[in-house]
C-alpha cells in the first residue's frame, strides 16, 4: 500500500494541507464515502482492487480527498471508471467530461453525509484515481457557482497525479503544472528526508526586482521544513517570451534584489529572537538551464551565548520562458545540492513547455 500512497501524495504535497485521515479503502467507498483505514488489509485475489485514500483539510478549509484504485487489468479498471464516474445510482448527481486532465470525468453529487461533493475520476491503465472536495461554507444547496469552483479545484489537483499529462490552457496553468511536477520530484528525491509544512516565511522582493514585469503566470509552494532544520521553497514564473524571461532573471540578480532578500532573512531571524550581524553574500553565475545564478547569503547570529550563521541560498534558473527559483534556509550552505536539484527542475520546465505544444490525449 505504500506505493499506492506515493501515487497520491503529489496531490497534497506542498500545498499547505493538514492530513487528518488515510488508509486502505474498498471499491465501494467511491459510493459510500466510507472513512479510510477501516479495512485492515488489502484484498487478496480477484475480490477487489488494491486501494488507498488520503483526506486533508486545505488551508482555505476545504475538505479534500484523493484515492487510487489499482486493478488486476486495464479492462477491470475501465469498467470501474465507467460505473464510478457515472451519475447513475447517486442522489442529485451529474457527470461531465473534464477539460483537464485529458480523458478525466467530473462528477457532482450529494454524498451520504448530505453535502454537495465534486469529484474527478481519471483512468490510467490498470489504475483509477479520484480527487474529491467538499467546499468550505458552501452549505447544503447545490449551486452552479460552487460546482464550477469545485471542479476547477479537483481538476487542478488531479494534474499532479501520475501520468495525468495535463496540457495547460494558459500561462497560469503552465506555472501551476510546472510547480506540481517539481514538487513530485522533490518529494521522491530530495536527500534531507520527508518534508513537513511550516509557517510561511516571506521572501518577496517584487518591488526591488520588478519581477512581475512581463510575467504572465506564477506559482509558489508553501514553505517546507525538513529534518536537519532546512527550510525550502519553490517558485515558478512564466513570461511571454524568452527575452522577457532573460531580463527578469537579470533583475533577480541585481544588487537591489540581493540586498532586499538579505534584509528579509535578517528581519525574520530577529523576529525569532536572534541577534543578527551584517549579512555577507556571494553571487556565482551557473551554466544550469539557459542561464542561472547562485546566491549564498550568510547572516551571523547570536543566541543563548552561541555565535554561528544562518545561510540563505537561492538558485534562480531560466529555461525558455520560465524562471524558477529554489530557496533554502539552513545552518550550512546547501548551494551545491540546490544547484543539482535546480538542474533537474530546469529539465522538467523544458518538458512542460514542450508538452504545451502537443495537445491531445496520451
SELO-349299 format. One record per residue: x, y, z of N, C-alpha, C in turn; residue in one letter. Coordinates in steps of 0.1 Angstrom, whole numbers, plus 5000, padded with zeros to 4 digits. Layout:
! SELO-349299
XYZXYZXYZA;...
This chain:
! SELO-349299
500849885000500050005000500850135000X;502150115004502950245004503150294990X;503250204980503350254966502150324962X;500950284966499750344963499650484969X;500050494982500050624988500950724981X;502150674977503050764970502450824957X;501550744951500950794939500050924942X;499550934954498651034958499251154964X;500451144970500851254978501351374971X;501551364958501851484950500751574949X;499451524951498251604950498251694962X;498751644974498651724986499951794989X;501051744985502351784990502651934985X;503152014995503552144992502452244991X;501152214995500052304993499552355006X;500252325017499752375030498652305036X;498352185032497252105037497552035050X;496551995058496751925071496051785069X;496851685068496351545067495651505080X;494351455078493651415090493251265090X;493251205078492851065077493551005065X;493950875066494550805055494450655057X;494350575047494350435049493750355037X;493750225039493250135029491650155027X;491150145015489750155013489350045003X;488050035001487449934992486850014980X;486549934969486049994957484750064960X;483850014969482550074971482650204979X;483850244984483950364990483750484981X;483850454968483550564958482050604959X;481250514964479850554966479450574980X;480050494989479650505003480350625011X;481450665005482250775011482750725025X;482950595027483450545040484850605044X;485150605057486350655062487550565058X;488650625053489850535050490350475063X;491050355062491650295073490750195081X;489450185077488550095084488849945080X;489449935067489849805063491249785068X;491549665073492849635079493949585069X;493449535058494449485048493949495034X;494849495024494449495010493749365006X;492849364997492249244993493149144986X;492949014987493748914980492948854969X;493648844957493048784946492048874939X;490948814933490048884924488948954931X;489048974945487849024952487749174951X;488749244946488649384945489949444943X;490049574940491349644937492049674950X;493349684949494149744959493849894959X;493549954970493050094970493550164983X;493750294981494250374993493650524991X;493450585003492950725003493650815013X;493850935009494251045018493151145019X;492951205031492051315033492751425041X;492551545037493251655044492351785043X;492651875053492052005053492952095046X;492452165035493252265028493352395036X;494252475033494452605040493152685041X;492352675030491152755030489952685036X;490152575043489052505050488352395042X;488652385029488052285021488452145025X;487552055025487751915028488151835015X;489351795014489851735001490251595004X;490051504994490451374994491051324981X;491851224981492451164969492551014971X;492050934961492050784961492850734949X;493350614950493850534939493350394940X;492850344929492250204929493050134918X;493850034923494749954914494149814911X;493749794898493149674894494149574888X;493649454886494549344880494749374865X;493749444859493849464844493349604841X;493749644829493149774824491649764821X;491249644817489749624814488949644827X;489449584838488649604851488649744855X;489849814853489849954857488950034849X;488850014836487850084828486450064832X;486149944835484749914839484449984852X;485349984862485150064874485050214871X;485950264863485850404859484550444854X;484050364845482750404838481650404849X;481650304858480550304868480650404879X;481950424884482150514895481950664891X;482250694878482150834874480850864867X;479850764868478550784862477650854872X;476650924867475650984876474550884881X;474650764876473650664880473850624894X;472850594901472850534915473450634925X;473350764922473850864931472750974933X;472551024945471551124946471951264941X;471051324934471251464928472651474922X;472851394912474251394906474151434891X;475351474886475551504872477051474868X;477251424857478651394852478951464839X;480251504838480651584826482051534823X;482451544810483751524806484651644810X;485751624816486551724822487451784810X;487751914811488651974801490051924804X;490351904816491751864820491651794834X;492351694836493351624827492651554816X;493451524805492851454793492151324797X;490951304792490251184795489551174808X;489651274817489051274830487551304830X;486851264840485451284841485051354854X;484351464854483851534865482551484870X;482351474883481051424889480651514901X;479451564901478951634912477751554918X;477751534931476651454937476551494952X;475451454958475251474972475751354980X;476751374987477351254994476551205005X;476851085011476051025022475851115034X;476751215036476651305047475651425044X;475251425032474251535028474851655022X;476251655019476851775014477151754999X;477051864991477451864977478951834976X;479351744967480751704966481051694951X;482251754948482751744934483951654933X;483851554924484851454922485451464908X;486651424906487151404892487751264892X;487451184882487951054880488951044869X;490050974870491050974860491450824858X;491350774846491750634842493150634836X;494050564841495350544835495850404836X;495650324825496050184825495250104835X;495850034844495049954854494650024867X;494950154867494650234879493550344876X;492750364886491750474885492050564897X;492050694895492350794905491050874907X;490850924919489751014922490351124931X;489951254928490251364937488851424940X;488551454953487251494957487351614966X;486351704966486351814975484851844980X;484751874993483551934998484052085002X;483452174995483852314997483452375011X;484352445017484052505030483052615028X;482052625036481052725036480052725024X;480052615017479152605005477752575009X;477552515021476252485025475652365018X;474452325022473852205016473252225002X;473052354998472452374985473452344974X;472952294963473852264952473752374942X;474752454941474752574933475752564922X;475452624910476352604898477652674901X;477652784908478952854910479852774919X;479252704929480052614937480652494929X;479752444920480152334912481352374903X;481352494898482452534889483652554897X;483552604909484752624918485352484922X;484452394926484852264930485552184919X;485052194907485652124895486952184892X;487052314893488352384890489452334900X;489052324912489952284923490452134920X;489452044919489851904918490651874905X;490151934894490851914881492351964882X;492552084889493852134890494752044899X;494151994910494951894918495251764911X;494351724903494551594895495651604886X;496051724882497151734872498451694879X;498551674892499751634899499751484901X;498751414895498751264896499651204886X;500151084888501051024878500351004865X;501151044854500651034840499351114837X;499151214845497951304843498051374829X;499351414825499551464812498651584809X;498551674818497751794816498451884806X;497651954798498252044788497652184792X;498452274798498052404802497352484791X;496252544795495552634786495952774786X;496752814797497252954798498552944806X;499153054808500453054814500353044830X;499153074835498953054849498952904852X;498152834843498152684844499452624842X;500252674832501552624830502452644842X;502452754849503252774861502852674872X;501552654874501052564884501452424881X;501352384868501752244864503252224866X;504052324862505452314864505852294878X;505152374887505452364901504952224907X;503852174902503352044906504451934902X;504951944890505951844886507251854895X;507651974898508851994906508551934920X;507451954926507151904939507051754940X;506551694929506651554928508051494928X;508951564920510351514920510951544934X;510651654940511251694953510851594963X;509551554963509051454973509851324972X;510151284960510851154959512351154962X;513051264958514451264957515251364965X;514551454972515351554979516051474991X;517351494993518151405001517951425016X;517351535021517251555035516051495042X;515251425034514151355040512751405038X;511851365046510451395044510051535048X;509351615039509051755042507851765051X;507751865058506551905066506252045063X;504952085062504652225060504952305072X;505452425070505752505082505152645079X;505452735089504952875087505552945075X;504753025069505353095057506353195062X;507453205054508453305055508553385043X;508353515044508253605033509553615027X;509653595014510853615006510653704994X;509553774994509153854983509953984982X;510554014971511254134969510754194955X;509454184953508954224940509254364936X;509154454945509454594941510954614937X;511854554945513254564942513654494929X;513054384926513354304914512554344901X;511454404903510454434892510154304885X;510154194893510054064887508754044879X;507654114883506354094876506354164863X;507354244859507354304845507354194835X;506254184827506154084816505753954821X;505453934834505053804839503653774834X;503453644830502153604825501553494834X;502353444843501753344852502853304863X;502353264875503353234885502653134895X;503553064902503052974913504252954923X;503852944936504852934946504352824956X;505352744961504952644971504852704985X;504252624994504252665008505752645012X;506052715024507452685030507452545035X;508452475031508652335035509752325045X;509552255056510652245066511052095067X;512352075065512851935065513551905078X;513851785080514851745091516151825089X;516951835100518151905099517952055098X;516752095102516552245102516752315089X;516352245078516452305065515052345060X;514952475056513752525051513852545036X;512852515028512852525014511652575008X;511752644997510552694990510852704975X;509852664967510052674952509052774946X;509552844936508652934929508852924914X;507852954906507852944891507253074886X;507953134876507353254869507453224854X;506353254847506253234833506153374827X;506953394816506953524808506453504794X;506153614787505553604774506553544764X;507853564765508753504756510153494763X;511053434756512353404762513153534766X;512953644758513653764761513153824774X;511853824776511353884789511753794801X;511853664799512353584810513853604813X;514653624802516053654804516253784811X;515453894808515554014815515154004830X;514153924832513653904846514753834854X;515453744849516453674856517653774859X;517953864850518953964853518554054864X;517254094865516754174876516854104889X;516553974889516653884901518053894907X;519053904899520453914904520954044906X;520154154906520654284908520954314922X;521754414925522154444939520954484947X;520054554942518854584949518054464954X;517954364945517254244948517954164959X;519254154957520054074967520054144981X;520154274981520054344994518754325001X;517654324993516354314998516254175004X;516654064998516553935003517353915016X;518553975016519353965028518654035040X;518054145037517354225047516154145053X;515454075044514253995048514753885057X;515853815054516253705062516753755076X;517453865076517853925089516653965097X;515654025091514454055099513753935104X;513653835096512953705101513753655113X;515053655112515853595123515653685136X;515653815134515453895146514053875152X;513053855144511753825149511653695157X;512553605154512653485162513553485174X;514053605177514853625189516353615187X;516853615175518253615173518853755172X;520053775176520753905174521553885161X;521453975151522053955138523154055136X;524154005128525254095123524954135109X;526054185103525854235089525854115079X;524854105070524853995061526054005051X;526553885047527553875037527153785026X;527253825014526753735003527753724992X;527653614985528453584973527453544961X;527853594949526953564938527853494927X;527353374922528153304912527253264900X;527753294888527053254876527053104875X;526053044868525952904867525552874853X;525952754848525552704835524352624835X;523552624846522352544847521352604837X;520552514830519552564821520052654810X;519352764808519752864798520152994804X;520752974816521153094824520753084838X;521653104847521353084861522353164870X;522053184883522953234892522653174906X;523653164914523553114927523953214937X;523153244947523453344958523553274971X;524653304978524753254992524753375001X;523853395010523853505020524053445034X;525153485040525453445054525053555064X;524253525073523853625083524353575097X;525353645103525853605116524753625127X;524653535136523653545146524253505160X;523653555170523953515184522653485191X;522753365198521553325205522053235217X;521553275229521953195241523453185243X;524153295239525553305241526353235231X;525753175221526353105210526353185197X;527453185190527553265177527753165166X;526953185155527053105143526353185132X;526053115121525453185110524253105104X;523253175099522253115091522553145076X;522353055067522653075053521453065045X;521153165037520053175028520653155014X;520353045007520753014994519653034984X;519953094973518953104962519653054949X;518952964942519352924928518252974919X;518453064910517453104900517953064887X;517053004879517452944866516352974856X;516853004844515853024833515952904823X;514752864819514552754809513452804799X;513852854787512852904778512253034784X;510953034785510353154791509853134805X;510453034812510153004826511453034834X;511153114845512253134855511853064868X;512752984873512452904886513352954896X;512952964909513752994920513652894931X;514752844935514752744946515452814958X;514852834969515352904981515452804993X;516652814999516752725011517352815023X;516952785035517452845047517952735056X;519252735060519852635068520952685076X;521552605085522652645093523952625085X;523952565074525052545065524652575051X;525652595042525252625028524752495021X;523652505014523152395006523252424991X;524052524987524152564973524452454964X;525452374967525852264958524652164955X;523952124966522852044964521752114957X;521452244960520452314953520752324938X;522052344935522352354921522052224913X;522352114919522051984912520451974911X;519752004922518351994921517752094911X;518252214910517752314901517952274886X;519052194884519352144870518252054866X;517851964875516751874872515451944870X;515152044879513952124877513952194864X;515052244860515052314847514752214835X;515152094836514751994826513251964827X;512651964839511251944840510552064833X;511052184836510452304830510452304814X;511652254809511752234795510652134789X;510452024797509451934792508051984793X;507752064803506452124804506152214792X;507152294788506952384776506852304763X;507552194762507352104750505952044750X;505452004762504051944762502952044758X;503152174761502052264757501952274742X;502952224735502952234720502352104714X;501952004723501551874719500151844725X;499151914722497851884728497351754724X;496451694732495851564729495851464740X;495151364739495051264750496251174748X;497051134758498251054757497750914753X;
